[in-house]
């Protein structure tokens, strides 16, 4: 492992250990895959990892970013580098950054471009698998995603139609379409996870019933606090011990049981369809609340609560849309 400033260069085993040793406060729901296009393989000399990272950051600064856009970079020799703090939202895919980890793969993987090395192939697959394991994600085209699937102007997921980039490349593991990922890439990521770990045993699900609840590294009130959870945050319970609950399938992340309520099965109040061309999903039922993502016209879904002209569209989490831009189905 070698570090220069914020950049940490590691082998795959070192990266796996680094992930195990660190906890992150930001909710992660998807892993973004990108190729750099430029710089590509011809720019990599085997010993210039850091100069390439600095060059990419300078290019991102010139484009108006406040630092390098990606959280992680993979190299042709199979090494990986942590670039942007994992607790910071990346600048990878418009419309899909809030809950994402952005991973840039050095190279041009469009048809006729760079031929991916075996070491790089292993690094890309293993890094995706390690991130899925760390953040308890089941590999699918909803959790392991390509930049090509989002429209550059609207920030909406279009699965490749509209104004898009070819990123991570038209020849990236057999292609850049959703069907290509589902056939050639995602199964290989899933196989790496299944090779090393059995599915965690989920005991039950619950919700935080306190305004703020510390997650601690052991089942002890004096243990170090890793982060805090807000009221109504959903949790998965994998172990119970002396009034404490482990809420991560593989890591020591514990909360006090008295601040967790068992979920009842939510019943939708109705079905609605989006009538606006695009409709923002916000984290509170008010017009100036934080935007989580956007929904396209014609999208149909259930809603679980109505409040002052707003509809909650997630069974457990605080995700709201304006009711006036919907119609009942």
C-alpha positions in Angstrom: 0.0 0.0 0.0 1.3 3.4 -0.9 -0.2 6.8 -0.2 0.4 10.3 -1.6 -1.9 12.9 -0.2 -5.4 11.6 -0.4 -4.6 9.0 -3.1 -4.1 5.5 -1.7 -2.7 2.9 -4.1 -3.3 -0.8 -3.2 -3.3 -4.3 -4.5 -6.6 -6.2 -4.4 -5.9 -7.9 -1.1 -4.9 -4.6 0.4 -8.0 -3.0 -0.9 -10.2 -5.8 0.6 -8.5 -5.2 4.0 -8.9 -1.4 3.7 -12.6 -1.9 3.1 -12.9 -4.2 6.1 -11.1 -1.7 8.3 -13.2 1.3 7.4 -16.8 2.3 8.0 -18.7 4.8 6.0 -21.6 7.1 7.0 -23.0 7.6 3.5 -25.8 5.2 2.2 -24.5 3.3 -0.9 -27.1 1.7 -3.2 -25.2 1.4 -6.5 -21.7 0.9 -8.0 -20.9 3.0 -11.1 -18.6 1.7 -13.8 -16.8 4.1 -16.1 -13.8 4.0 -18.4 -11.5 7.0 -18.6 -11.2 6.8 -22.5 -8.3 9.3 -22.0 -5.9 8.6 -20.3 -5.8 5.1 -21.8 -3.4 2.1 -21.8 -0.8 4.0 -23.9 -0.4 6.5 -21.1 0.2 3.9 -18.4 3.9 3.1 -17.9 3.6 0.7 -14.9 4.9 3.2 -12.4 3.0 6.4 -13.0 -0.2 5.7 -11.1 0.0 8.8 -9.0 0.9 11.1 -11.8 -2.1 9.8 -13.8 -4.4 10.4 -10.8 -3.1 14.0 -10.3 -3.5 14.6 -14.1 -7.1 13.4 -13.9 -7.8 15.6 -10.9 -6.4 18.6 -12.6 -8.6 17.9 -15.6 -11.6 17.6 -13.4 -10.7 20.9 -11.6 -10.6 22.6 -15.0 -14.1 21.4 -15.7 -15.4 22.9 -12.5 -15.2 20.0 -10.1 -13.9 20.7 -6.6 -11.6 17.7 -6.7 -11.2 14.4 -8.6 -14.7 13.0 -9.5 -14.2 9.3 -8.9 -14.0 7.5 -5.5 -12.0 4.6 -7.0 -9.7 4.0 -10.0 -8.5 0.6 -11.4 -5.3 0.2 -13.4 -4.1 -2.1 -16.2 -1.6 -3.8 -13.7 -4.5 -4.9 -11.5 -4.0 -2.3 -8.7 -6.7 0.1 -7.4 -6.5 3.5 -5.9 -8.9 5.3 -3.5 -9.2 8.8 -4.9 -12.2 10.7 -3.4 -13.4 10.0 0.1 -16.1 7.3 0.0 -18.2 9.6 2.3 -18.3 12.2 -0.4 -20.8 12.1 -3.2 -18.9 11.5 -6.5 -19.3 13.4 -9.8 -19.8 10.4 -11.9 -23.4 10.1 -13.4 -25.8 13.0 -13.4 -28.9 11.7 -11.6 -27.2 8.7 -9.9 -24.5 10.2 -7.7 -26.2 10.6 -4.3 -26.1 6.9 -3.4 -23.3 5.9 -5.7 -19.7 4.9 -5.6 -18.0 6.1 -8.8 -15.3 3.7 -10.2 -13.1 4.8 -13.2 -11.3 2.1 -15.1 -8.1 3.3 -16.9 -8.5 2.6 -20.6 -10.6 3.1 -23.8 -12.9 0.0 -23.9 -14.9 1.1 -27.0 -14.7 -1.4 -29.9 -11.2 -1.0 -31.5 -9.7 0.5 -28.4 -7.6 -1.0 -25.6 -7.5 -4.7 -25.0 -8.1 -5.2 -21.3 -5.3 -7.1 -19.5 -6.1 -10.2 -17.5 -4.9 -8.4 -14.3 -7.2 -5.5 -15.1 -10.1 -7.8 -15.8 -9.7 -9.4 -12.4 -9.3 -6.0 -10.6 -12.6 -4.7 -12.1 -14.6 -7.8 -11.3 -13.1 -8.1 -7.8 -13.5 -4.4 -6.9 -17.2 -4.6 -7.9 -17.6 -7.7 -5.8 -15.8 -6.3 -2.8 -17.9 -3.1 -2.9 -21.2 -5.1 -3.2 -20.1 -7.2 -0.2 -19.1 -4.2 1.8 -22.4 -2.3 1.2 -24.7 -5.4 1.2 -25.7 -5.1 -2.4 -27.0 -8.0 -4.4 -25.4 -7.7 -7.9 -28.0 -6.7 -10.5 -28.4 -4.1 -13.2 -30.0 -1.9 -10.5 -26.9 -2.0 -8.2 -24.0 -2.5 -10.6 -24.5 0.1 -13.3 -22.9 1.7 -16.4 -22.7 5.4 -17.2 -24.2 4.7 -20.7 -27.6 4.0 -19.1 -28.2 7.6 -18.0 -29.1 10.6 -20.3 -26.5 13.3 -20.0 -29.0 16.2 -20.1 -32.0 15.0 -18.0 -30.1 12.8 -15.5 -32.8 10.1 -16.0 -32.0 6.5 -16.5 -32.9 5.7 -20.1 -30.9 2.4 -20.5 -28.9 3.8 -23.3 -31.4 6.0 -25.3 -31.1 9.7 -25.7 -27.9 11.7 -25.3 -25.5 9.3 -23.6 -21.8 8.4 -23.5 -20.6 5.0 -24.6 -18.9 4.7 -21.2 -17.6 2.2 -19.9 -17.2 1.2 -23.5 -19.0 -0.6 -26.3 -16.6 -3.6 -25.8 -16.6 -3.5 -22.0 -17.1 -7.1 -21.0 -19.1 -7.8 -24.2 -20.9 -4.5 -24.5 -22.3 -1.5 -22.7 -26.0 -2.3 -22.9 -28.1 -3.5 -19.9 -28.5 -6.9 -21.5 -24.7 -7.1 -22.0 -24.1 -6.4 -18.3 -26.7 -8.9 -17.2 -25.2 -11.6 -19.5 -21.5 -11.1 -19.2 -20.5 -8.9 -16.3 -22.9 -9.1 -13.4 -22.9 -12.9 -13.2 -19.1 -12.9 -12.9 -19.3 -10.3 -10.1 -22.0 -12.4 -8.3 -19.8 -15.6 -8.7 -16.9 -13.9 -6.9 -19.2 -13.1 -4.0 -20.7 -16.5 -3.8 -17.3 -18.1 -4.1 -16.1 -16.5 -0.8 -19.2 -15.9 1.3 -22.5 -17.6 2.1 -25.6 -15.4 2.1 -26.0 -13.7 5.5 -28.8 -14.9 7.7 -31.2 -12.0 8.1 -33.2 -12.4 11.4 -35.7 -9.5 10.9 -36.1 -5.9 9.8 -36.7 -2.8 11.8 -36.9 0.9 12.0 -35.0 3.4 14.2 -37.4 4.9 16.7 -35.1 7.6 18.2 -34.2 11.0 16.7 -30.6 9.9 16.5 -29.0 6.5 17.2 -25.3 5.7 17.3 -24.0 2.7 15.4 -21.1 1.3 17.5 -18.3 -1.1 16.6 -19.2 -3.5 19.4 -22.2 -4.5 21.5 -21.3 -2.0 24.2 -22.5 1.5 25.0 -18.9 2.6 25.5 -17.7 1.3 22.1 -16.6 3.7 19.5 -19.4 5.3 17.5 -19.1 4.7 13.8 -22.0 6.9 12.6 -25.5 7.9 13.6 -28.9 6.9 12.1 -31.9 9.2 12.0 -35.5 8.3 13.0 -37.3 5.9 10.6 -34.1 4.7 9.0 -34.6 1.0 8.0 -32.2 -1.6 9.5 -31.5 -5.2 8.9 -30.8 -7.3 12.0 -28.3 -10.2 11.7 -27.5 -10.9 15.4 -28.9 -10.2 18.8 -26.7 -10.0 21.9 -27.5 -8.7 25.4 -29.8 -6.0 24.2 -27.8 -5.1 21.2 -28.4 -5.8 17.5 -25.8 -6.3 14.7 -27.1 -4.5 11.6 -24.4 -5.5 9.1 -24.1 -9.0 7.6 -20.3 -9.2 8.0 -19.1 -6.3 10.0 -19.3 -5.3 13.6 -21.9 -2.6 13.5 -24.2 -2.6 16.5 -27.2 -0.5 17.8 -29.1 -0.6 21.0 -32.2 -2.9 20.6 -34.5 -0.6 22.6 -34.3 2.1 19.9 -35.3 -0.3 17.1 -38.9 -1.2 16.3 -39.8 -4.3 14.3 -41.4 -3.5 11.0 -44.9 -4.3 10.2 -45.6 -5.0 6.5 -46.6 -1.7 4.9 -49.8 -1.6 2.9 -49.9 0.8 -0.1 -52.7 3.3 0.0 -53.0 3.3 -3.8 -51.2 3.3 -7.2 -50.3 6.5 -9.1 -48.7 7.5 -12.4 -46.4 10.4 -13.0 -48.0 13.0 -15.3 -45.1 15.6 -15.4 -42.3 15.2 -17.9 -40.0 14.7 -15.0 -40.8 14.7 -11.3 -38.3 15.2 -8.5 -38.2 12.8 -5.5 -37.4 14.7 -2.3 -36.4 13.6 1.2 -39.2 15.6 2.9 -42.7 16.6 1.9 -41.8 20.2 0.9 -40.7 22.0 -2.2 -37.2 23.0 -0.9 -36.3 19.6 0.4 -33.2 17.7 -0.9 -33.7 16.1 -4.3 -32.9 12.4 -4.2 -33.6 11.5 -7.9 -36.1 12.2 -10.7 -38.9 10.0 -12.2 -39.9 10.0 -15.8 -43.4 10.7 -17.1 -45.5 7.6 -17.2 -43.8 5.9 -14.3 -46.2 3.9 -12.1 -45.8 3.1 -8.5 -47.4 2.6 -5.1 -47.6 5.3 -2.4 -47.8 4.7 1.3 -48.7 8.1 2.9 -50.4 11.3 1.9 -49.4 14.6 3.6 -50.3 18.2 2.6 -50.3 17.5 -1.1 -47.3 15.1 -1.0 -47.1 11.4 -1.4 -44.5 9.1 0.2 -43.5 6.5 -2.4 -41.2 4.3 -0.3 -42.5 1.8 2.2 -40.0 2.7 4.9 -37.8 5.6 3.8 -38.7 9.3 3.5 -39.0 9.7 -0.3 -41.8 12.1 -1.4 -43.3 13.5 -4.6 -45.8 16.3 -5.2 -49.3 14.8 -5.6 -50.4 17.4 -8.2 -48.1 15.9 -10.8 -49.6 12.4 -10.5 -52.9 10.7 -11.4 -54.5 7.7 -9.7 -54.2 4.4 -11.5 
